[in-house]
Amino acid sequence: MPRNLHPPEPGHYSPWGPVDAAIPFAEGIVSVHTPSHGGIWLSNDRLAQMPPDERSTDGWYEEDCEAAFPLRRFRDEVLHVCPAHKLDPYIESTMAWCKGSFAKIAMNRSP
């Protein structure tokens, strides 16, 4: 599937099906929800700011494990939408639960 270069909106494609809700967290960072799943979408500029070993090939980061990587990287910018008392425990528990590098986690991705 070609990379979506525009921020996702309801009805747009996501790896988990049609987007029900798209919540901008910061410029180029969008939280996406579908009927069954969700994750984080990054613009090309944001994707380029990710460390190489945490950079997704398609700009999508699945919510159960992968999303912790861009949320950790852009934490300070995301805090205005998602307060620290929700964001920090999510990042910490997700990283602990997933037990691995982004490369290992993404290899098991099933969009």
C-alpha positions as CSV (number, residue, x, y, z in Angstrom):
1,M,0.0,0.0,0.0
2,P,1.4,3.4,-0.9
3,R,2.3,5.7,2.0
4,N,-0.4,8.2,2.9
5,L,1.4,11.6,2.8
6,H,-1.5,13.6,4.2
7,P,-2.7,13.4,7.8
8,P,-5.4,10.7,8.2
9,E,-9.0,11.7,8.6
10,P,-12.2,9.8,9.2
11,G,-12.8,7.5,6.3
12,H,-9.2,7.4,5.2
13,Y,-7.1,4.2,5.0
14,S,-5.1,2.9,8.0
15,P,-3.4,-0.5,8.4
16,W,-6.3,-1.5,10.7
17,G,-9.2,-0.5,8.5
18,P,-11.1,2.7,7.8
19,V,-10.3,5.6,10.2
20,D,-13.2,6.4,12.6
21,A,-11.4,9.2,14.5
22,A,-8.1,11.1,13.9
23,I,-6.8,13.2,16.8
24,P,-3.9,15.5,16.1
25,F,-1.4,15.3,18.9
26,A,1.1,17.7,17.4
27,E,2.1,18.9,13.9
28,G,2.6,15.7,11.9
29,I,1.5,13.3,14.7
30,V,-2.0,11.9,14.6
31,S,-3.6,9.3,16.8
32,V,-5.9,7.1,14.7
33,H,-8.8,4.9,15.8
34,T,-10.7,2.3,13.8
35,P,-13.6,0.0,14.8
36,S,-11.1,-2.7,15.8
37,H,-7.7,-1.1,16.5
38,G,-5.5,2.0,16.0
39,G,-2.2,3.6,16.4
40,I,-0.1,6.7,15.6
41,W,0.6,8.2,12.1
42,L,3.7,10.3,11.5
43,S,4.3,12.7,8.6
44,N,7.4,12.3,6.6
45,D,9.1,15.2,8.5
46,R,8.3,13.5,11.8
47,L,9.3,10.1,10.5
48,A,12.7,11.5,9.5
49,Q,13.1,12.7,13.1
50,M,12.8,9.2,14.5
51,P,16.0,7.3,15.4
52,P,16.8,5.0,12.5
53,D,16.3,1.9,14.6
54,E,12.8,3.1,15.5
55,R,11.7,4.4,12.1
56,S,8.7,2.7,10.6
57,T,8.8,2.0,6.9
58,D,5.2,3.3,6.4
59,G,4.8,6.0,9.0
60,W,2.3,3.9,11.1
61,Y,2.9,2.7,14.6
62,E,0.4,0.2,16.1
63,E,-1.1,1.1,19.4
64,D,-0.2,-2.0,21.5
65,C,3.6,-1.7,21.2
66,E,4.9,0.4,18.4
67,A,3.1,3.7,19.4
68,A,5.3,4.0,22.5
69,F,8.3,4.8,20.3
70,P,7.0,8.0,18.6
71,L,5.1,9.1,21.8
72,R,8.4,8.8,23.7
73,R,10.4,10.6,21.0
74,F,7.9,13.5,20.8
75,R,6.7,13.4,24.4
76,D,7.0,17.0,25.2
77,E,5.0,18.1,22.2
78,V,2.3,15.5,22.8
79,L,1.8,16.5,26.5
80,H,-0.6,19.4,25.6
81,V,-3.1,16.8,24.3
82,C,-2.3,13.8,26.6
83,P,-1.2,14.8,30.1
84,A,1.9,13.2,31.7
85,H,-0.2,11.2,34.2
86,K,-1.7,9.3,31.2
87,L,1.1,9.4,28.7
88,D,4.1,8.4,30.8
89,P,2.5,5.3,32.3
90,Y,1.3,4.3,28.8
91,I,4.8,4.6,27.4
92,E,6.4,2.8,30.4
93,S,4.0,-0.1,30.5
94,T,3.9,-0.5,26.7
95,M,7.7,-0.6,26.5
96,A,7.9,-3.1,29.3
97,W,5.1,-5.3,28.0
98,C,6.4,-5.4,24.5
99,K,9.9,-6.4,25.7
100,G,11.9,-5.5,22.6
101,S,13.4,-3.2,20.1
102,F,11.2,-1.5,17.5
103,A,12.7,-3.8,14.9
104,K,11.7,-6.9,16.8
105,I,8.2,-5.6,17.5
106,A,7.6,-4.3,14.0
107,M,8.6,-7.7,12.5
108,N,5.6,-9.2,14.2
109,R,3.2,-6.5,12.9
110,S,0.0,-7.7,11.3
111,P,-1.7,-4.6,9.8
